[in-house]
Amino acid sequence: MTTSTAPSASGTTDVVLEADGLTKHFPVRKRGRELLSRKVRAVRAVEDVTLRLHRGRVTALVGESGSGKSTVARLLAQLYPQTGGTIKLHGEAVSDAASGKRFRAYSKRVQMIFQDPFASLNPVHTVRYHLTRALKIHGNAGKSATEQEAALTHLLTRVQLTPPERYIDKFPHELSGGQRQRVAIARALGADPEVLLADEPVSMLDVSIRLGVLNLLKDLKERLHLAILYITHDIASARYFADETYVMYAGRVVEGGESEAVTQRPAHPYTQLLIESAPDPDRPAAQEKDGGTGEPPSLINPPEGCRFNPRCPYAMKVCAEKVPPRFAIPADSGDGDSTAHFAACWLYGDGLSEADKAKLREPEEAL
Ligand SMILES: Nc1ncnc2c1ncn2[C@@H]1O[C@H](COP(=O)(O)OP(=O)(O)OP(=O)(O)O)[C@@H](O)[C@H]1O
């Protein structure tokens, strides 16, 4: 059974931001003999991505480097125009927010946090400058100096940089990586947004402080009911931190659903590979896989059908011919919402024999 609309793991209708069929192709500059050809070459970075972000929920977008995660975030932030598909905020199409005024109105509601807290703050300006600017741009600085000061104090307290007076006049170089990322988050909150798009917000931080920043984002989700997109390479952190998880491979979403289901009962062979190759302290090192055979494909000439098919141990003829739609994965108990978990994989297609499905549970035999 295919799922007609993008399934929501939450079952809620409180969708804040949604993408349908989102596609981004980056044209490649022609060289040499290509100059004579009319053919337009492009990096097909994001292809037909459908996802929903819900109020008060964290949605993880997981995948290896180059799978298109950051491009999805930048499209959702309207930093790039999309090649195809639609983006809706509270049901209203926002595809052309590129112009100054409309972009500002949009970015007030949808804010982005970048991976590198060292690059995202201007080294010649203090925390006060960064936060005041954000408050002013988005009309949240109040009507008097006292109100502005109160708004600054409130922002720093929100991101647990307390007492605020210890941080407010510091320059970025006087702060640790974790503190800088908290300032970047405070700056985003200065817009009073509904959506935070967090592009690998902890991957450049020391392991010891990552959890603190993730817990802060979780706290913001709960207190401010923000819809958060959490982009990561680390599927283990998605289980801990995200309510829903989508897995991307080579520009396409291959699996999605409640994080618990996706991480504990991964259905797509790529998700299984991702989980098997993630470091796990409870598993002997000898059992860890090395990421499987092969490399991610070229996105200029991606494989026909399922983009994972050249690496997939279960690949069938159809996998190299047709792009698989999203197939619902029934809950273990059989009584769950079967639309909550899906995999874009022909192994779950109608007509697949029980013997073929059983192979999925016995990967060694299938190989
Ligand atoms: N501005 C651009 N011009 C051309 N190609 C681009 C551009 N931005 C991204 N790409 C290509 O699009 C593909 C997806 O890149 P993207 O950065 O979205 O992946 P990612 O999953 O976020 O990777 P990482 O985890 O390394 O950031 C890559 O092949 C990348 O080289």
Ligand as a Chemical Component Dictionary entry (heavy atoms), coordinates in Angstrom:
data_LIG
# 
_chem_comp.id                   LIG 
_chem_comp.type                 NON-POLYMER 
_chem_comp.pdbx_formal_charge   0 
_chem_comp.three_letter_code    LIG 
# 
loop_
_chem_comp_atom.comp_id 
_chem_comp_atom.atom_id 
_chem_comp_atom.alt_atom_id 
_chem_comp_atom.type_symbol 
_chem_comp_atom.charge 
_chem_comp_atom.model_Cartn_x 
_chem_comp_atom.model_Cartn_y 
_chem_comp_atom.model_Cartn_z 
_chem_comp_atom.pdbx_ordinal 
LIG N1  N1  N 0 25.513 26.115 -4.265 1  
LIG C1  C1  C 0 25.727 24.916 -4.772 2  
LIG N2  N2  N 0 26.115 24.751 -6.055 3  
LIG C2  C2  C 0 26.327 23.536 -6.594 4  
LIG N3  N3  N 0 26.177 22.377 -5.906 5  
LIG C3  C3  C 0 25.790 22.463 -4.618 6  
LIG C4  C4  C 0 25.550 23.727 -3.985 7  
LIG N4  N4  N 0 25.188 23.493 -2.689 8  
LIG C5  C5  C 0 25.203 22.150 -2.537 9  
LIG N5  N5  N 0 25.562 21.537 -3.686 10 
LIG C6  C6  C 0 25.677 20.081 -3.915 11 
LIG O1  O1  O 0 24.436 19.519 -3.543 12 
LIG C7  C7  C 0 24.630 18.259 -2.902 13 
LIG C8  C8  C 0 23.967 18.282 -1.550 14 
LIG O2  O2  O 0 24.704 19.164 -0.705 15 
LIG P1  P1  P 0 24.232 19.512 0.784  16 
LIG O3  O3  O 0 25.217 20.475 1.353  17 
LIG O4  O4  O 0 22.805 19.901 0.773  18 
LIG O5  O5  O 0 24.363 18.085 1.507  19 
LIG P2  P2  P 0 24.411 17.762 3.062  20 
LIG O6  O6  O 0 23.699 16.467 3.227  21 
LIG O7  O7  O 0 23.920 18.914 3.840  22 
LIG O8  O8  O 0 25.962 17.545 3.295  23 
LIG P3  P3  P 0 26.853 17.977 4.574  24 
LIG O9  O9  O 0 26.364 17.115 5.674  25 
LIG O10 O10 O 0 28.238 17.658 4.126  26 
LIG O11 O11 O 0 26.597 19.436 4.782  27 
LIG C9  C9  C 0 26.126 18.035 -2.861 28 
LIG O12 O12 O 0 26.485 17.232 -3.977 29 
LIG C10 C10 C 0 26.694 19.432 -3.002 30 
LIG O13 O13 O 0 27.974 19.386 -3.616 31 
# 
loop_
_chem_comp_bond.comp_id 
_chem_comp_bond.atom_id_1 
_chem_comp_bond.atom_id_2 
_chem_comp_bond.value_order 
_chem_comp_bond.pdbx_ordinal 
LIG N1  C1  SING 1  
LIG C1  N2  SING 2  
LIG C1  C4  DOUB 3  
LIG N2  C2  DOUB 4  
LIG C2  N3  SING 5  
LIG N3  C3  DOUB 6  
LIG C3  C4  SING 7  
LIG C3  N5  SING 8  
LIG C4  N4  SING 9  
LIG N4  C5  DOUB 10 
LIG C5  N5  SING 11 
LIG N5  C6  SING 12 
LIG C6  O1  SING 13 
LIG C6  C10 SING 14 
LIG O1  C7  SING 15 
LIG C7  C8  SING 16 
LIG C7  C9  SING 17 
LIG C8  O2  SING 18 
LIG O2  P1  SING 19 
LIG P1  O3  DOUB 20 
LIG P1  O4  SING 21 
LIG P1  O5  SING 22 
LIG O5  P2  SING 23 
LIG P2  O6  DOUB 24 
LIG P2  O7  SING 25 
LIG P2  O8  SING 26 
LIG O8  P3  SING 27 
LIG P3  O9  DOUB 28 
LIG P3  O10 SING 29 
LIG P3  O11 SING 30 
LIG C9  O12 SING 31 
LIG C9  C10 SING 32 
LIG C10 O13 SING 33 
# 
